[in-house]
Amino acid sequence: MSFLMEIWGAVHAILTTSDVITLGMIAVLGLAAGFVMMSPATVIQTALLADLALALLKYAQAVTLGKQNASATATAYWKAFQAFHMMDLLAYTLIFVVLILVSHIARTLILGRR
C-alpha cells in the first residue's frame, strides 16, 4: 500500500507544482493522444509517446521562450534525464494514461466507434 501512496505523492507533486504552461501541454497532449488512439489496447505505448512529446515540447519551450542556448540546453536535459527517477516517469505516464483513456472514451461515445 505504501507503494501506491508513493505513486500518488509523485502524481500530486506533478499536478500541484508544475507551471500552467506545462499543465496545458500535458492536457493538450493527453486529449490529442486519446483522440488519435485507435484502440484502448495501445494506451501504454501512446502514453509513453506522449511522455516523449512532452519532453520535446519542454525542450522547445526552453529554447524558444526561455531564449536559452540550444546545445547547452540539450546537454543539460540529457544529464537531467540520466538522473530522472522512475517514480516520476511512472507518475507522468499514469497521468497520460488517465487523460488518454478519458478522451478516448469521450471520442467513442460522441463520435461512435470508428
Backbone atoms as SQL, in Angstrom:
CREATE TABLE atoms (id INTEGER PRIMARY KEY, chain TEXT, resi INTEGER, resn TEXT, atom TEXT, x REAL, y REAL, z REAL);
INSERT INTO atoms VALUES
  (1, 'A', 1, 'MET', 'N', 0.814, -1.192, 0.000),
  (2, 'A', 1, 'MET', 'CA', 0.000, 0.000, 0.000),
  (3, 'A', 1, 'MET', 'C', 0.863, 1.263, 0.000),
  (4, 'A', 2, 'SER', 'N', 2.040, 1.184, 0.604),
  (5, 'A', 2, 'SER', 'CA', 2.902, 2.364, 0.640),
  (6, 'A', 2, 'SER', 'C', 3.403, 2.718, -0.754),
  (7, 'A', 3, 'PHE', 'N', 3.558, 1.702, -1.620),
  (8, 'A', 3, 'PHE', 'CA', 3.980, 1.966, -2.996),
  (9, 'A', 3, 'PHE', 'C', 2.936, 2.812, -3.725),
  (10, 'A', 4, 'LEU', 'N', 1.653, 2.507, -3.505),
  (11, 'A', 4, 'LEU', 'CA', 0.586, 3.295, -4.125),
  (12, 'A', 4, 'LEU', 'C', 0.583, 4.729, -3.597),
  (13, 'A', 5, 'MET', 'N', 0.880, 4.887, -2.324),
  (14, 'A', 5, 'MET', 'CA', 0.949, 6.235, -1.760),
  (15, 'A', 5, 'MET', 'C', 2.135, 7.015, -2.329),
  (16, 'A', 6, 'GLU', 'N', 3.237, 6.319, -2.604),
  (17, 'A', 6, 'GLU', 'CA', 4.381, 6.985, -3.235),
  (18, 'A', 6, 'GLU', 'C', 4.028, 7.443, -4.642),
  (19, 'A', 7, 'ILE', 'N', 3.325, 6.590, -5.381),
  (20, 'A', 7, 'ILE', 'CA', 2.899, 6.966, -6.735),
  (21, 'A', 7, 'ILE', 'C', 1.950, 8.154, -6.662),
  (22, 'A', 8, 'TRP', 'N', 0.978, 8.087, -5.753),
  (23, 'A', 8, 'TRP', 'CA', 0.037, 9.193, -5.616),
  (24, 'A', 8, 'TRP', 'C', 0.762, 10.479, -5.223),
  (25, 'A', 9, 'GLY', 'N', 1.751, 10.383, -4.355),
  (26, 'A', 9, 'GLY', 'CA', 2.528, 11.556, -3.971),
  (27, 'A', 9, 'GLY', 'C', 3.269, 12.162, -5.152),
  (28, 'A', 10, 'ALA', 'N', 3.811, 11.308, -6.027),
  (29, 'A', 10, 'ALA', 'CA', 4.510, 11.805, -7.217),
  (30, 'A', 10, 'ALA', 'C', 3.532, 12.464, -8.183),
  (31, 'A', 11, 'VAL', 'N', 2.368, 11.845, -8.388),
  (32, 'A', 11, 'VAL', 'CA', 1.346, 12.429, -9.267),
  (33, 'A', 11, 'VAL', 'C', 0.872, 13.762, -8.696),
  (34, 'A', 12, 'HIS', 'N', 0.610, 13.791, -7.404),
  (35, 'A', 12, 'HIS', 'CA', 0.151, 15.017, -6.747),
  (36, 'A', 12, 'HIS', 'C', 1.202, 16.118, -6.851),
  (37, 'A', 13, 'ALA', 'N', 2.460, 15.761, -6.690),
  (38, 'A', 13, 'ALA', 'CA', 3.533, 16.755, -6.795),
  (39, 'A', 13, 'ALA', 'C', 3.617, 17.333, -8.203),
  (40, 'A', 14, 'ILE', 'N', 3.450, 16.487, -9.208),
  (41, 'A', 14, 'ILE', 'CA', 3.489, 16.974, -10.591),
  (42, 'A', 14, 'ILE', 'C', 2.333, 17.930, -10.842),
  (43, 'A', 15, 'LEU', 'N', 1.144, 17.544, -10.419),
  (44, 'A', 15, 'LEU', 'CA', -0.039, 18.349, -10.712),
  (45, 'A', 15, 'LEU', 'C', -0.097, 19.648, -9.905),
  (46, 'A', 16, 'THR', 'N', 0.522, 19.672, -8.742),
  (47, 'A', 16, 'THR', 'CA', 0.432, 20.879, -7.917),
  (48, 'A', 16, 'THR', 'C', 1.634, 21.808, -8.050),
  (49, 'A', 17, 'THR', 'N', 2.773, 21.307, -8.515),
  (50, 'A', 17, 'THR', 'CA', 3.959, 22.159, -8.590),
  (51, 'A', 17, 'THR', 'C', 4.344, 22.553, -10.011),
  (52, 'A', 18, 'SER', 'N', 3.698, 21.989, -11.021),
  (53, 'A', 18, 'SER', 'CA', 4.022, 22.355, -12.402),
  (54, 'A', 18, 'SER', 'C', 3.422, 23.713, -12.737),
  (55, 'A', 19, 'ASP', 'N', 4.078, 24.404, -13.670),
  (56, 'A', 19, 'ASP', 'CA', 3.541, 25.698, -14.091),
  (57, 'A', 19, 'ASP', 'C', 2.356, 25.491, -15.035),
  (58, 'A', 20, 'VAL', 'N', 1.656, 26.554, -15.317),
  (59, 'A', 20, 'VAL', 'CA', 0.434, 26.482, -16.118),
  (60, 'A', 20, 'VAL', 'C', 0.730, 26.018, -17.543),
  (61, 'A', 21, 'ILE', 'N', 1.851, 26.444, -18.100),
  (62, 'A', 21, 'ILE', 'CA', 2.188, 26.049, -19.469),
  (63, 'A', 21, 'ILE', 'C', 2.425, 24.547, -19.541),
  (64, 'A', 22, 'THR', 'N', 3.134, 23.998, -18.569),
  (65, 'A', 22, 'THR', 'CA', 3.386, 22.554, -18.553),
  (66, 'A', 22, 'THR', 'C', 2.088, 21.781, -18.381),
  (67, 'A', 23, 'LEU', 'N', 1.225, 22.239, -17.487),
  (68, 'A', 23, 'LEU', 'CA', -0.063, 21.565, -17.311),
  (69, 'A', 23, 'LEU', 'C', -0.903, 21.647, -18.583),
  (70, 'A', 24, 'GLY', 'N', -0.835, 22.775, -19.277),
  (71, 'A', 24, 'GLY', 'CA', -1.532, 22.901, -20.554),
  (72, 'A', 24, 'GLY', 'C', -0.983, 21.944, -21.591),
  (73, 'A', 25, 'MET', 'N', 0.344, 21.808, -21.631),
  (74, 'A', 25, 'MET', 'CA', 0.955, 20.857, -22.561),
  (75, 'A', 25, 'MET', 'C', 0.504, 19.434, -22.256),
  (76, 'A', 26, 'ILE', 'N', 0.477, 19.082, -20.979),
  (77, 'A', 26, 'ILE', 'CA', 0.052, 17.741, -20.582),
  (78, 'A', 26, 'ILE', 'C', -1.397, 17.511, -20.995),
  (79, 'A', 27, 'ALA', 'N', -2.258, 18.495, -20.751),
  (80, 'A', 27, 'ALA', 'CA', -3.673, 18.349, -21.098),
  (81, 'A', 27, 'ALA', 'C', -3.871, 18.215, -22.604),
  (82, 'A', 28, 'VAL', 'N', -3.215, 19.065, -23.376),
  (83, 'A', 28, 'VAL', 'CA', -3.375, 19.015, -24.835),
  (84, 'A', 28, 'VAL', 'C', -2.829, 17.709, -25.392),
  (85, 'A', 29, 'LEU', 'N', -1.653, 17.289, -24.917),
  (86, 'A', 29, 'LEU', 'CA', -1.081, 16.031, -25.397),
  (87, 'A', 29, 'LEU', 'C', -1.963, 14.840, -25.031),
  (88, 'A', 30, 'GLY', 'N', -2.467, 14.830, -23.799),
  (89, 'A', 30, 'GLY', 'CA', -3.326, 13.724, -23.381),
  (90, 'A', 30, 'GLY', 'C', -4.616, 13.650, -24.170),
  (91, 'A', 31, 'LEU', 'N', -5.253, 14.794, -24.381),
  (92, 'A', 31, 'LEU', 'CA', -6.502, 14.813, -25.145),
  (93, 'A', 31, 'LEU', 'C', -6.268, 14.453, -26.605),
  (94, 'A', 32, 'ALA', 'N', -5.217, 15.002, -27.203),
  (95, 'A', 32, 'ALA', 'CA', -4.927, 14.703, -28.605),
  (96, 'A', 32, 'ALA', 'C', -4.571, 13.235, -28.790),
  (97, 'A', 33, 'ALA', 'N', -3.778, 12.688, -27.886),
  (98, 'A', 33, 'ALA', 'CA', -3.405, 11.277, -27.998),
  (99, 'A', 33, 'ALA', 'C', -4.625, 10.376, -27.843),
  (100, 'A', 34, 'GLY', 'N', -5.543, 10.750, -26.964),
  (101, 'A', 34, 'GLY', 'CA', -6.761, 9.958, -26.804),
  (102, 'A', 34, 'GLY', 'C', -7.651, 9.996, -28.025),
  (103, 'A', 35, 'PHE', 'N', -7.661, 11.129, -28.722),
  (104, 'A', 35, 'PHE', 'CA', -8.487, 11.234, -29.916),
  (105, 'A', 35, 'PHE', 'C', -7.906, 10.474, -31.094),
  (106, 'A', 36, 'VAL', 'N', -6.584, 10.371, -31.181),
  (107, 'A', 36, 'VAL', 'CA', -5.997, 9.668, -32.323),
  (108, 'A', 36, 'VAL', 'C', -5.749, 8.193, -32.039),
  (109, 'A', 37, 'MET', 'N', -5.839, 7.775, -30.782),
  (110, 'A', 37, 'MET', 'CA', -5.615, 6.372, -30.446),
  (111, 'A', 37, 'MET', 'C', -6.739, 5.520, -31.019),
  (112, 'A', 38, 'MET', 'N', -6.378, 4.451, -31.698),
  (113, 'A', 38, 'MET', 'CA', -7.377, 3.619, -32.365),
  (114, 'A', 38, 'MET', 'C', -8.017, 2.606, -31.423),
  (115, 'A', 39, 'SER', 'N', -7.255, 2.102, -30.467),
  (116, 'A', 39, 'SER', 'CA', -7.761, 1.049, -29.604),
  (117, 'A', 39, 'SER', 'C', -7.216, 1.249, -28.187),
  (118, 'A', 40, 'PRO', 'N', -8.006, 0.945, -27.171),
  (119, 'A', 40, 'PRO', 'CA', -7.501, 1.065, -25.801),
  (120, 'A', 40, 'PRO', 'C', -6.344, 0.111, -25.498),
  (121, 'A', 41, 'ALA', 'N', -6.127, -0.873, -26.351),
  (122, 'A', 41, 'ALA', 'CA', -5.026, -1.813, -26.133),
  (123, 'A', 41, 'ALA', 'C', -3.661, -1.146, -26.281),
  (124, 'A', 42, 'THR', 'N', -3.615, -0.007, -26.944),
  (125, 'A', 42, 'THR', 'CA', -2.341, 0.670, -27.173),
  (126, 'A', 42, 'THR', 'C', -2.141, 1.867, -26.250),
  (127, 'A', 43, 'VAL', 'N', -2.827, 1.885, -25.129),
  (128, 'A', 43, 'VAL', 'CA', -2.779, 3.059, -24.255),
  (129, 'A', 43, 'VAL', 'C', -1.388, 3.250, -23.638),
  (130, 'A', 44, 'ILE', 'N', -0.694, 2.184, -23.300),
  (131, 'A', 44, 'ILE', 'CA', 0.632, 2.323, -22.691),
  (132, 'A', 44, 'ILE', 'C', 1.625, 2.890, -23.697),
  (133, 'A', 45, 'GLN', 'N', 1.608, 2.357, -24.921),
  (134, 'A', 45, 'GLN', 'CA', 2.507, 2.879, -25.953),
  (135, 'A', 45, 'GLN', 'C', 2.190, 4.338, -26.258),
  (136, 'A', 46, 'THR', 'N', 0.909, 4.661, -26.308),
  (137, 'A', 46, 'THR', 'CA', 0.502, 6.037, -26.577),
  (138, 'A', 46, 'THR', 'C', 0.937, 6.964, -25.444),
  (139, 'A', 47, 'ALA', 'N', 0.824, 6.503, -24.208),
  (140, 'A', 47, 'ALA', 'CA', 1.243, 7.318, -23.063),
  (141, 'A', 47, 'ALA', 'C', 2.757, 7.537, -23.068),
  (142, 'A', 48, 'LEU', 'N', 3.514, 6.523, -23.440),
  (143, 'A', 48, 'LEU', 'CA', 4.967, 6.692, -23.500),
  (144, 'A', 48, 'LEU', 'C', 5.362, 7.650, -24.618),
  (145, 'A', 49, 'LEU', 'N', 4.650, 7.600, -25.736),
  (146, 'A', 49, 'LEU', 'CA', 4.901, 8.573, -26.801),
  (147, 'A', 49, 'LEU', 'C', 4.525, 9.984, -26.349),
  (148, 'A', 50, 'ALA', 'N', 3.468, 10.098, -25.563),
  (149, 'A', 50, 'ALA', 'CA', 3.088, 11.406, -25.024),
  (150, 'A', 50, 'ALA', 'C', 4.152, 11.914, -24.049),
  (151, 'A', 51, 'ASP', 'N', 4.761, 11.007, -23.266),
  (152, 'A', 51, 'ASP', 'CA', 5.876, 11.399, -22.393),
  (153, 'A', 51, 'ASP', 'C', 7.028, 11.966, -23.212),
  (154, 'A', 52, 'LEU', 'N', 7.357, 11.286, -24.300),
  (155, 'A', 52, 'LEU', 'CA', 8.436, 11.752, -25.175),
  (156, 'A', 52, 'LEU', 'C', 8.085, 13.098, -25.810),
  (157, 'A', 53, 'ALA', 'N', 6.841, 13.235, -26.257),
  (158, 'A', 53, 'ALA', 'CA', 6.408, 14.502, -26.854),
  (159, 'A', 53, 'ALA', 'C', 6.463, 15.634, -25.830),
  (160, 'A', 54, 'LEU', 'N', 6.110, 15.351, -24.581),
  (161, 'A', 54, 'LEU', 'CA', 6.192, 16.377, -23.536),
  (162, 'A', 54, 'LEU', 'C', 7.637, 16.814, -23.320),
  (163, 'A', 55, 'ALA', 'N', 8.556, 15.864, -23.316),
  (164, 'A', 55, 'ALA', 'CA', 9.969, 16.217, -23.147),
  (165, 'A', 55, 'ALA', 'C', 10.449, 17.098, -24.295),
  (166, 'A', 56, 'LEU', 'N', 10.051, 16.767, -25.515),
  (167, 'A', 56, 'LEU', 'CA', 10.452, 17.579, -26.665),
  (168, 'A', 56, 'LEU', 'C', 9.814, 18.966, -26.622),
  (169, 'A', 57, 'LEU', 'N', 8.560, 19.045, -26.194),
  (170, 'A', 57, 'LEU', 'CA', 7.910, 20.347, -26.064),
  (171, 'A', 57, 'LEU', 'C', 8.557, 21.198, -24.973),
  (172, 'A', 58, 'LYS', 'N', 8.949, 20.574, -23.870),
  (173, 'A', 58, 'LYS', 'CA', 9.628, 21.320, -22.803),
  (174, 'A', 58, 'LYS', 'C', 10.983, 21.834, -23.294),
  (175, 'A', 59, 'TYR', 'N', 11.681, 21.037, -24.110),
  (176, 'A', 59, 'TYR', 'CA', 12.950, 21.489, -24.691),
  (177, 'A', 59, 'TYR', 'C', 12.706, 22.675, -25.621),
  (178, 'A', 60, 'ALA', 'N', 11.692, 22.553, -26.475),
  (179, 'A', 60, 'ALA', 'CA', 11.372, 23.649, -27.396),
  (180, 'A', 60, 'ALA', 'C', 10.958, 24.901, -26.627),
  (181, 'A', 61, 'GLN', 'N', 10.233, 24.727, -25.533),
  (182, 'A', 61, 'GLN', 'CA', 9.839, 25.871, -24.708),
  (183, 'A', 61, 'GLN', 'C', 11.065, 26.550, -24.104),
  (184, 'A', 62, 'ALA', 'N', 12.011, 25.763, -23.624),
  (185, 'A', 62, 'ALA', 'CA', 13.210, 26.347, -23.015),
  (186, 'A', 62, 'ALA', 'C', 14.039, 27.106, -24.038),
  (187, 'A', 63, 'VAL', 'N', 14.109, 26.572, -25.262),
  (188, 'A', 63, 'VAL', 'CA', 14.930, 27.217, -26.286),
  (189, 'A', 63, 'VAL', 'C', 14.240, 28.453, -26.844),
  (190, 'A', 64, 'THR', 'N', 12.931, 28.369, -27.093),
  (191, 'A', 64, 'THR', 'CA', 12.242, 29.493, -27.733),
  (192, 'A', 64, 'THR', 'C', 11.793, 30.555, -26.729),
  (193, 'A', 65, 'LEU', 'N', 11.020, 30.167, -25.743),
  (194, 'A', 65, 'LEU', 'CA', 10.513, 31.150, -24.783),
  (195, 'A', 65, 'LEU', 'C', 11.570, 31.556, -23.762),
  (196, 'A', 66, 'GLY', 'N', 12.417, 30.606, -23.380),
  (197, 'A', 66, 'GLY', 'CA', 13.443, 30.902, -22.392),
  (198, 'A', 66, 'GLY', 'C', 14.687, 31.524, -22.986),
  (199, 'A', 67, 'LYS', 'N', 14.766, 31.537, -24.325),
  (200, 'A', 67, 'LYS', 'CA', 15.905, 32.120, -25.049),
  (201, 'A', 67, 'LYS', 'C', 17.236, 31.556, -24.555),
  (202, 'A', 68, 'GLN', 'N', 17.273, 30.218, -24.371),
  (203, 'A', 68, 'GLN', 'CA', 18.487, 29.568, -23.913),
  (204, 'A', 68, 'GLN', 'C', 19.236, 28.963, -25.094),
  (205, 'A', 69, 'ASN', 'N', 20.515, 28.716, -24.911),
  (206, 'A', 69, 'ASN', 'CA', 21.347, 28.102, -25.930),
  (207, 'A', 69, 'ASN', 'C', 20.861, 26.674, -26.178),
  (208, 'A', 70, 'ALA', 'N', 20.637, 26.313, -27.435),
  (209, 'A', 70, 'ALA', 'CA', 20.053, 25.017, -27.768),
  (210, 'A', 70, 'ALA', 'C', 20.970, 23.861, -27.386),
  (211, 'A', 71, 'SER', 'N', 22.255, 23.957, -27.680),
  (212, 'A', 71, 'SER', 'CA', 23.148, 22.833, -27.381),
  (213, 'A', 71, 'SER', 'C', 23.391, 22.700, -25.879),
  (214, 'A', 72, 'ALA', 'N', 23.515, 23.809, -25.177),
  (215, 'A', 72, 'ALA', 'CA', 23.694, 23.743, -23.724),
  (216, 'A', 72, 'ALA', 'C', 22.437, 23.196, -23.052),
  (217, 'A', 73, 'THR', 'N', 21.284, 23.586, -23.567),
  (218, 'A', 73, 'THR', 'CA', 20.026, 23.079, -23.015),
  (219, 'A', 73, 'THR', 'C', 19.878, 21.593, -23.288),
  (220, 'A', 74, 'ALA', 'N', 20.260, 21.152, -24.487),
  (221, 'A', 74, 'ALA', 'CA', 20.193, 19.726, -24.810),
  (222, 'A', 74, 'ALA', 'C', 21.108, 18.922, -23.892),
  (223, 'A', 75, 'THR', 'N', 22.298, 19.433, -23.634),
  (224, 'A', 75, 'THR', 'CA', 23.222, 18.750, -22.727),
  (225, 'A', 75, 'THR', 'C', 22.662, 18.710, -21.309),
  (226, 'A', 76, 'ALA', 'N', 22.101, 19.804, -20.861),
  (227, 'A', 76, 'ALA', 'CA', 21.519, 19.847, -19.516),
  (228, 'A', 76, 'ALA', 'C', 20.325, 18.907, -19.404),
  (229, 'A', 77, 'TYR', 'N', 19.491, 18.856, -20.445),
  (230, 'A', 77, 'TYR', 'CA', 18.345, 17.950, -20.421),
  (231, 'A', 77, 'TYR', 'C', 18.795, 16.497, -20.436),
  (232, 'A', 78, 'TRP', 'N', 19.867, 16.187, -21.167),
  (233, 'A', 78, 'TRP', 'CA', 20.368, 14.812, -21.206),
  (234, 'A', 78, 'TRP', 'C', 20.873, 14.399, -19.829),
  (235, 'A', 79, 'LYS', 'N', 21.591, 15.278, -19.157),
  (236, 'A', 79, 'LYS', 'CA', 22.081, 14.971, -17.810),
  (237, 'A', 79, 'LYS', 'C', 20.913, 14.840, -16.824),
  (238, 'A', 80, 'ALA', 'N', 19.896, 15.666, -16.993),
  (239, 'A', 80, 'ALA', 'CA', 18.715, 15.561, -16.133),
  (240, 'A', 80, 'ALA', 'C', 17.970, 14.257, -16.399),
  (241, 'A', 81, 'PHE', 'N', 17.939, 13.822, -17.662),
  (242, 'A', 81, 'PHE', 'CA', 17.283, 12.557, -17.991),
  (243, 'A', 81, 'PHE', 'C', 18.016, 11.382, -17.354),
  (244, 'A', 82, 'GLN', 'N', 19.336, 11.440, -17.318),
  (245, 'A', 82, 'GLN', 'CA', 20.110, 10.363, -16.707),
  (246, 'A', 82, 'GLN', 'C', 19.857, 10.268, -15.206),
  (247, 'A', 83, 'ALA', 'N', 19.506, 11.364, -14.577),
  (248, 'A', 83, 'ALA', 'CA', 19.228, 11.367, -13.141),
  (249, 'A', 83, 'ALA', 'C', 17.729, 11.300, -12.838),
  (250, 'A', 84, 'PHE', 'N', 16.899, 11.105, -13.859),
  (251, 'A', 84, 'PHE', 'CA', 15.445, 11.103, -13.706),
  (252, 'A', 84, 'PHE', 'C', 14.997, 9.870, -12.920),
  (253, 'A', 85, 'HIS', 'N', 14.145, 10.061, -11.939),
  (254, 'A', 85, 'HIS', 'CA', 13.652, 8.957, -11.124),
  (255, 'A', 85, 'HIS', 'C', 12.522, 8.233, -11.851),
  (256, 'A', 86, 'MET', 'N', 12.523, 6.928, -11.755),
  (257, 'A', 86, 'MET', 'CA', 11.495, 6.135, -12.426),
  (258, 'A', 86, 'MET', 'C', 10.110, 6.380, -11.825),
  (259, 'A', 87, 'MET', 'N', 10.057, 6.781, -10.569),
  (260, 'A', 87, 'MET', 'CA', 8.762, 7.094, -9.962),
  (261, 'A', 87, 'MET', 'C', 8.124, 8.290, -10.658),
  (262, 'A', 88, 'ASP', 'N', 8.942, 9.264, -11.044),
  (263, 'A', 88, 'ASP', 'CA', 8.410, 10.422, -11.766),
  (264, 'A', 88, 'ASP', 'C', 7.936, 10.028, -13.161),
  (265, 'A', 89, 'LEU', 'N', 8.707, 9.162, -13.831),
  (266, 'A', 89, 'LEU', 'CA', 8.280, 8.684, -15.147),
  (267, 'A', 89, 'LEU', 'C', 6.967, 7.920, -15.039),
  (268, 'A', 90, 'LEU', 'N', 6.844, 7.091, -14.015),
  (269, 'A', 90, 'LEU', 'CA', 5.603, 6.355, -13.792),
  (270, 'A', 90, 'LEU', 'C', 4.447, 7.312, -13.519),
  (271, 'A', 91, 'ALA', 'N', 4.700, 8.364, -12.760),
  (272, 'A', 91, 'ALA', 'CA', 3.648, 9.336, -12.450),
  (273, 'A', 91, 'ALA', 'C', 3.197, 10.067, -13.710),
  (274, 'A', 92, 'TYR', 'N', 4.146, 10.533, -14.527),
  (275, 'A', 92, 'TYR', 'CA', 3.776, 11.190, -15.786),
  (276, 'A', 92, 'TYR', 'C', 3.002, 10.229, -16.689),
  (277, 'A', 93, 'THR', 'N', 3.453, 8.985, -16.755),
  (278, 'A', 93, 'THR', 'CA', 2.775, 8.005, -17.603),
  (279, 'A', 93, 'THR', 'C', 1.362, 7.737, -17.100),
  (280, 'A', 94, 'LEU', 'N', 1.174, 7.643, -15.795),
  (281, 'A', 94, 'LEU', 'CA', -0.174, 7.427, -15.252),
  (282, 'A', 94, 'LEU', 'C', -1.093, 8.613, -15.533),
  (283, 'A', 95, 'ILE', 'N', -0.560, 9.817, -15.427),
  (284, 'A', 95, 'ILE', 'CA', -1.363, 10.999, -15.759),
  (285, 'A', 95, 'ILE', 'C', -1.811, 10.924, -17.214),
  (286, 'A', 96, 'PHE', 'N', -0.873, 10.582, -18.098),
  (287, 'A', 96, 'PHE', 'CA', -1.226, 10.478, -19.511),
  (288, 'A', 96, 'PHE', 'C', -2.192, 9.332, -19.773),
  (289, 'A', 97, 'VAL', 'N', -2.034, 8.210, -19.086),
  (290, 'A', 97, 'VAL', 'CA', -2.956, 7.082, -19.280),
  (291, 'A', 97, 'VAL', 'C', -4.379, 7.503, -18.935),
  (292, 'A', 98, 'VAL', 'N', -4.549, 8.186, -17.816),
  (293, 'A', 98, 'VAL', 'CA', -5.891, 8.623, -17.411),
  (294, 'A', 98, 'VAL', 'C', -6.465, 9.611, -18.423),
  (295, 'A', 99, 'LEU', 'N', -5.680, 10.612, -18.817),
  (296, 'A', 99, 'LEU', 'CA', -6.164, 11.596, -19.793),
  (297, 'A', 99, 'LEU', 'C', -6.492, 10.949, -21.133),
  (298, 'A', 100, 'ILE', 'N', -5.636, 10.045, -21.577),
  (299, 'A', 100, 'ILE', 'CA', -5.843, 9.391, -22.870),
  (300, 'A', 100, 'ILE', 'C', -7.093, 8.528, -22.838),
  (301, 'A', 101, 'LEU', 'N', -7.268, 7.754, -21.775),
  (302, 'A', 101, 'LEU', 'CA', -8.459, 6.901, -21.698),
  (303, 'A', 101, 'LEU', 'C', -9.741, 7.720, -21.600),
  (304, 'A', 102, 'VAL', 'N', -9.719, 8.796, -20.827),
  (305, 'A', 102, 'VAL', 'CA', -10.918, 9.635, -20.716),
  (306, 'A', 102, 'VAL', 'C', -11.262, 10.257, -22.064),
  (307, 'A', 103, 'SER', 'N', -10.266, 10.788, -22.761),
  (308, 'A', 103, 'SER', 'CA', -10.564, 11.414, -24.054),
  (309, 'A', 103, 'SER', 'C', -10.934, 10.378, -25.107),
  (310, 'A', 104, 'HIS', 'N', -10.349, 9.180, -25.033),
  (311, 'A', 104, 'HIS', 'CA', -10.717, 8.132, -25.987),
  (312, 'A', 104, 'HIS', 'C', -12.155, 7.666, -25.755),
  (313, 'A', 105, 'ILE', 'N', -12.534, 7.512, -24.501),
  (314, 'A', 105, 'ILE', 'CA', -13.913, 7.113, -24.188),
  (315, 'A', 105, 'ILE', 'C', -14.885, 8.202, -24.624),
  (316, 'A', 106, 'ALA', 'N', -14.540, 9.471, -24.385),
  (317, 'A', 106, 'ALA', 'CA', -15.406, 10.571, -24.824),
  (318, 'A', 106, 'ALA', 'C', -15.540, 10.580, -26.342),
  (319, 'A', 107, 'ARG', 'N', -14.435, 10.375, -27.052),
  (320, 'A', 107, 'ARG', 'CA', -14.493, 10.342, -28.516),
  (321, 'A', 107, 'ARG', 'C', -15.366, 9.190, -28.993),
  (322, 'A', 108, 'THR', 'N', -15.221, 8.034, -28.367),
  (323, 'A', 108, 'THR', 'CA', -16.009, 6.874, -28.765),
  (324, 'A', 108, 'THR', 'C', -17.493, 7.106, -28.499),
  (325, 'A', 109, 'LEU', 'N', -17.830, 7.714, -27.364),
  (326, 'A', 109, 'LEU', 'CA', -19.233, 7.964, -27.049),
  (327, 'A', 109, 'LEU', 'C', -19.840, 9.041, -27.942),
  (328, 'A', 110, 'ILE', 'N', -19.066, 10.063, -28.261),
  (329, 'A', 110, 'ILE', 'CA', -19.592, 11.169, -29.057),
  (330, 'A', 110, 'ILE', 'C', -19.654, 10.823, -30.538),
  (331, 'A', 111, 'LEU', 'N', -18.561, 10.296, -31.062),
  (332, 'A', 111, 'LEU', 'CA', -18.487, 10.041, -32.500),
  (333, 'A', 111, 'LEU', 'C', -18.864, 8.622, -32.891),
  (334, 'A', 112, 'GLY', 'N', -19.009, 7.751, -31.934),
  (335, 'A', 112, 'GLY', 'CA', -19.283, 6.359, -32.253),
  (336, 'A', 112, 'GLY', 'C', -17.991, 5.630, -32.542),
  (337, 'A', 113, 'ARG', 'N', -18.092, 4.339, -32.730),
  (338, 'A', 113, 'ARG', 'CA', -16.906, 3.520, -32.969),
  (339, 'A', 113, 'ARG', 'C', -16.393, 3.741, -34.370),
  (340, 'A', 114, 'ARG', 'N', -15.139, 4.246, -34.492),
  (341, 'A', 114, 'ARG', 'CA', -14.526, 4.470, -35.810),
  (342, 'A', 114, 'ARG', 'C', -13.133, 3.955, -35.825);
